[in-house]
Amino acid sequence: MEVQLSVQLRNEVTKWLNSSKKNIDEGLNLFEESGYKPGVCKIFIQNRNRGDIPKKLEAELRLLLRYYANPTSPIHQDQVNEFYQKHKSENVLQQKTFIEPLEYDLYPTQVKDCITEFRNLYTERSKMHNKLKKDGEGNSINQTDARALIVAKIDACSRRMDELWAAVDAWKANQYLPSDDLLGNKLILENIRIAKLHVQDPKFELGNDITTLRKQSDNWRTKIVKAKNRLKYQSDTKSNKENPMPAGPKRIKIEKRIKTLEIQKLEIDTKLAELS
């Protein structure tokens, strides 16, 4: 079965990924309908009640959205291996040298890079889990926002670790080298900033189709230009002579707004690239 890349299906997958409550059955139906990695999909369906399946399903659907850009990448191989067939407990992951030293030395540099990044992310994720436990369950706005940001960072780390682990497995199974695209996509400092944005501005919503996203991108570009003009000219439009806004609360507020708008535009343009 060929992989289905219709705009409608990609939009439905994007909508599912962006939903706050991801229905496992709906996600599995989309995975099966897409024809992407049918062997992996079969394992997921057979083990739908297993605790690790929701996160692995989410990771695979995110890879599906990237399939059109580089369909020959080894990350898209239908690898039905131990990673998918068995749930790896935290005890297994806590073995930071999950690759034997002698075996590791035989790997090419690209695979070693994946392993190193995986280990580093695991360490950082463990620290964030510990911070969540240490911070407790206070209900102030600052506390709830801080927890939401940490949870978003943990999720971002987990998704990146899924990609890296799959790339290592692809090498072990068939000697497929990780793609330049994967290696160049170091985690997501921008995605973590975007996660922080959602905590600060829950009203921000992405469009779900190319036309809406293009219009949204243009609107955000205009907002950024106007905000920067206010700092430089104290007006929404350029003037012949600069008239910088003096330091103070008003300037700080506009500078923060520009940062927020730039992060939002990054997310808009990223999603637009995925759907184009």
C-alpha positions in Angstrom: 0.0 0.0 0.0 1.4 3.4 -1.0 1.7 6.2 1.5 -1.3 8.6 1.2 -0.2 12.2 1.2 -3.5 14.0 0.4 -4.0 17.5 1.8 -7.1 16.3 3.6 -5.4 13.5 5.4 -2.4 15.7 6.4 -4.8 18.3 7.7 -6.6 15.6 9.8 -3.3 14.3 11.1 -2.2 17.9 12.0 -5.6 18.5 13.7 -5.2 15.3 15.8 -1.6 16.2 16.8 -2.7 19.7 17.8 -5.7 18.5 19.8 -5.4 18.6 23.6 -7.1 15.2 24.0 -5.7 12.8 21.5 -8.1 9.9 20.9 -6.0 6.8 20.5 -8.6 5.1 18.1 -8.8 8.2 15.9 -5.0 8.4 15.7 -4.7 4.7 14.9 -7.3 5.0 12.2 -5.4 7.9 10.6 -2.1 5.9 10.8 -3.7 2.9 9.1 -5.5 5.0 6.5 -2.2 6.7 5.6 -0.5 3.4 4.6 2.6 4.7 6.4 4.7 1.9 8.0 2.0 -0.7 7.9 4.0 -3.2 10.0 4.5 -0.7 12.8 0.8 0.3 12.5 -0.2 -3.3 12.9 1.9 -3.6 16.1 0.3 -0.4 17.5 -3.2 -1.7 16.8 -2.5 -5.1 18.4 -1.1 -3.3 21.5 -3.3 -0.2 21.6 -3.8 -0.5 25.4 0.0 -0.6 26.1 1.2 2.4 28.0 3.9 3.5 25.5 1.7 3.3 22.4 0.1 6.8 22.6 3.5 8.6 22.5 4.9 6.3 19.9 1.8 6.8 17.7 2.2 10.6 18.1 5.9 10.3 17.1 5.0 8.3 14.0 2.3 10.6 12.8 4.7 13.5 13.1 7.2 11.6 10.9 4.3 11.0 8.5 4.0 14.8 8.0 7.7 14.9 7.2 7.5 12.0 4.7 6.7 14.1 1.7 9.9 16.2 2.1 12.3 13.2 2.0 10.5 9.8 1.5 13.8 7.9 1.1 15.1 8.8 4.5 15.8 5.7 6.7 13.6 7.3 9.4 10.6 6.3 7.3 11.6 2.6 7.0 8.9 0.2 8.3 11.0 -1.2 11.1 9.1 -3.7 13.2 11.7 -4.3 15.9 12.2 -4.5 19.6 11.6 -0.8 20.0 8.0 -1.2 18.8 7.2 -4.7 20.0 8.3 -4.2 23.6 7.7 -1.4 26.0 11.1 -0.2 27.3 10.8 0.6 31.0 12.5 3.5 32.6 14.9 1.0 34.2 16.2 0.1 30.7 16.5 3.7 29.7 18.4 4.6 32.9 21.3 2.5 31.5 22.9 5.5 29.9 25.2 3.2 27.9 22.3 1.5 26.2 24.9 0.6 23.5 27.8 -1.5 24.5 31.1 0.4 24.4 32.7 -2.0 21.9 29.6 -1.9 19.7 29.5 1.9 19.9 33.1 2.2 18.7 32.2 0.4 15.4 29.3 2.8 14.6 29.8 5.7 12.1 29.9 9.2 13.3 26.3 10.0 12.4 25.0 7.1 14.5 27.3 8.1 17.4 25.8 11.6 17.3 22.3 10.2 17.6 23.3 8.1 20.6 25.1 11.0 22.3 22.1 13.3 21.8 19.7 10.6 23.1 21.8 10.2 26.2 22.0 13.9 26.8 18.3 14.4 26.3 17.5 11.5 28.7 19.6 13.2 31.4 17.9 16.5 30.8 14.5 14.9 30.9 15.2 13.1 34.1 16.2 16.5 35.7 12.9 18.0 34.6 10.9 15.1 36.0 12.8 15.6 39.3 12.0 19.3 39.2 8.3 18.6 38.8 8.3 16.4 41.9 10.3 18.9 43.9 8.2 21.9 42.9 5.0 20.2 44.2 1.5 21.1 43.1 0.9 24.7 44.0 -2.0 26.4 42.3 -0.7 30.0 41.8 -0.6 31.3 38.2 3.2 31.3 38.2 3.4 27.7 39.6 0.9 26.3 37.1 2.6 28.1 34.2 6.0 26.8 35.3 4.7 23.2 35.5 3.0 23.5 32.1 6.3 24.7 30.5 8.3 21.8 32.1 5.7 19.3 30.8 6.0 20.8 27.3 9.8 20.5 27.5 9.6 16.9 28.6 7.2 16.1 25.7 9.6 17.8 23.3 12.5 15.7 24.6 10.5 12.5 24.4 9.5 13.1 20.8 13.1 13.9 19.8 14.4 10.8 21.6 11.8 8.7 19.7 13.3 10.0 16.4 16.9 9.4 17.5 16.2 5.9 18.8 14.4 4.9 15.5 17.5 6.2 13.6 19.8 4.0 15.7 17.6 1.0 15.1 17.5 1.7 11.4 21.3 1.5 11.4 21.4 -1.7 13.5 18.9 -3.4 11.3 19.9 -2.3 7.8 22.9 0.0 8.1 20.8 3.0 7.1 22.6 6.2 8.0 20.7 9.0 9.8 19.6 11.7 7.4 21.2 15.1 7.4 17.7 16.5 8.1 17.5 14.5 11.3 21.0 15.4 12.5 20.5 19.0 11.7 17.3 19.2 13.8 18.9 19.4 17.2 16.3 19.6 19.8 14.2 22.2 19.4 15.2 25.1 21.4 12.7 26.9 19.2 10.0 24.3 20.0 10.7 24.8 23.7 10.3 28.6 23.2 7.1 27.9 21.4 5.9 25.7 24.3 6.6 28.6 26.6 4.6 30.8 24.3 1.5 28.6 24.7 1.8 28.9 28.5 1.9 32.7 28.2 -0.7 33.1 25.4 -3.2 30.3 25.4 -5.4 32.3 23.0 -3.0 31.8 20.1 -4.2 29.3 17.6 -2.7 28.0 14.4 -4.6 27.7 11.2 -5.3 24.2 9.8 -4.8 24.7 6.1 -2.3 26.3 3.7 -4.5 29.3 2.8 -5.2 30.3 6.4 -1.6 29.8 7.4 -0.3 32.0 4.6 -2.7 34.8 5.5 -1.8 34.3 9.2 2.0 34.5 8.3 1.4 37.8 6.4 -0.6 39.3 9.2 2.0 38.4 11.8 4.8 39.9 9.6 2.8 43.1 9.5 2.3 43.1 13.3 6.0 42.6 13.9 6.9 45.5 11.5 4.5 47.8 13.2 5.7 46.9 16.7 9.3 47.5 15.7 8.4 50.8 14.1 6.8 51.9 17.4 10.2 51.3 19.1 12.1 53.1 16.4 9.7 55.9 15.4 6.9 55.8 18.1 4.6 55.2 15.2 3.2 52.2 13.3 4.8 53.5 10.1 8.3 54.7 9.2 9.1 58.3 9.5 11.9 60.4 7.8 13.5 60.8 11.2 14.0 58.2 13.9 12.3 59.0 17.2 13.2 56.0 19.5 10.9 55.2 22.3 12.6 55.9 25.6 13.4 53.2 28.2 10.5 52.4 30.5 7.5 50.1 31.0 6.0 50.9 27.7 9.1 50.0 25.7 9.6 46.8 27.7 6.0 45.8 27.0 6.4 46.3 23.2 9.8 44.4 23.2 8.1 41.4 24.9 5.3 41.6 22.4 7.8 41.5 19.5 9.4 38.4 21.0 6.0 36.7 21.3 5.0 37.6 17.8 8.3 36.3 16.4 7.9 33.0 18.1 4.3 32.7 16.9 5.4 33.5 13.3 8.1 30.8 13.6 5.4 28.3 14.5 3.1 29.5 11.8 5.8 29.2 9.1 7.0 25.8 10.4 3.5 24.4 10.1 3.1 26.0 6.7 6.3 24.3 5.5 5.0 20.9 6.8 1.7 21.3 4.8 3.1 22.8 1.6 
